[in-house]
Amino acid sequence: MMKTQLKRILLGLALVGLFIPSIQAQKVLDKPWIKENTPTRRVVPYTHVREADVMWHRRVWRTIDLREKINHPLYYPIQEIEDRKSLFDVIKFGIEEGTITAYDETSDEFELPLTKAEVMQGILRYPEVKEQYDEYGDVMEGFADTIWQDYSSQDIVSYRLKEDWFFDNERSIMDVRIMGICPVRLEFDENMNVKGKVPMFWVYFPECRYVFANFDVFNRQNDAERRTFDDIFWKRMFNSYAYKRSNVYDRNNRAYLQGIDLLLEAEQIKDDIFIMEHDLWHF
């Protein structure tokens, strides 16, 4: 009889031990309602365009500077929180999940795909040397440790966009399609001085849309009506400047311009697109 009761007690304790982790893993409802819209969002497909209907086309490369206030929803939060991630964290999530393919930064033609291991271990990480100190506070030569750190949203300073502007004769509109995105980080020397900006990798935007459509972006006016990253790019709710357009030399503006002339050329590219759209209409 005693053995039977002991077995029952031990079995009960074992069952309690099994259920405790599941109870601790449960999350409370952090809103008065269950969030259903964004996690189940579908991507709005692009309108089909025939080559015969494209009357005019120009390829433009742009830079989104994350220091500008209007672009902060793409930069923040630096640390991932419950209901939001930064654009860089969303891209990393897609690469790790396998739904986004990264391409080598040396070419924006999406010709050199990178494996997930190459991106996660080689591009998204960097070595940091931690020096060891003795009891007197002096550096111990030959005892430094190398620790691998991950790049975070804080390290990203801008994004490069590759997009196509064209006039669709069938719909009689000037349309634009983003083709690629490239995160850009700062490069530092041994003394932590900024050496320059380094592009990390390119991702194919039409492929990223299926991931972007399921992550919210902060809305300054209304928390109940947040856009997704796909909405931000679709509605072009960001600010950018052009640093290159298709040309016979295949060179960007920095190859032959400096200072204020770079900004003036960027404005000229924008004005040329506007004028072209206007001139295609006859009143």
ZIRAGI-V924128 format. One record per backbone hydrogen bond with DSSP energy under -0.5 kcal/mol. CO is the residue of the C=O (numbers start at 1). NH is the residue of the N-H. Records with the same first field share a line. If there is no record, write none. Layout:
BEGIN
CO: NH / NH
END
This chain:
BEGIN
1: 5
2: 6
3: 7
4: 8
5: 9
6: 10
7: 11
8: 12
9: 13
10: 14
11: 15
12: 16
13: 17
14: 18
15: 19
16: 20
17: 21
18: 22
19: 23
20: 24
21: 25
22: 26
23: 26
28: 30
33: 35
34: 36
36: 40
37: 40
38: 41
43: 45
50: 53
51: 54
53: 55 / 169
56: 167
58: 165
59: 246
60: 163
61: 243 / 244
62: 161
63: 65 / 241
64: 66 / 159
65: 68
68: 71
69: 72
71: 74 / 75
72: 75 / 76
74: 87 / 88
78: 153
84: 81
86: 90
87: 91
88: 92
89: 93
90: 94
91: 95
92: 96
93: 97
94: 98 / 99 / 100
101: 204
102: 114
103: 202
104: 107
107: 110
111: 113
112: 104
115: 119
116: 120
117: 121 / 122
118: 122 / 123
119: 123 / 124
124: 151
126: 149
128: 130 / 147
129: 131
130: 145
132: 140
134: 137
138: 134
139: 141
140: 143
145: 130 / 147
147: 128 / 149
149: 126
152: 155
153: 156
155: 186
157: 66
158: 184
159: 64
160: 182
161: 62 / 163
162: 179 / 180
163: 60
164: 177
165: 58
166: 168 / 175
167: 55 / 56 / 169
168: 172 / 173
173: 168 / 175
175: 166
177: 164
179: 205
180: 162
181: 203
182: 160
183: 200
184: 157 / 158
185: 198
187: 195 / 196
189: 192
193: 189
196: 187
198: 185
200: 105
201: 183
202: 103
203: 181 / 205
204: 207 / 208
205: 209
207: 210
208: 211 / 212
209: 213
211: 214
212: 215 / 229 / 230
215: 229
216: 85
217: 227
218: 220
222: 225
227: 217
228: 232
229: 233
230: 234
231: 235
232: 237
236: 238
241: 63
243: 253
244: 61
247: 250
252: 255
253: 256 / 257
258: 261
259: 262 / 263
260: 264
261: 265
262: 266
263: 267
264: 268
265: 269
266: 270
267: 271
268: 272
269: 273
270: 274
271: 275
272: 276
273: 277
274: 278
275: 279
276: 280
278: 281
END
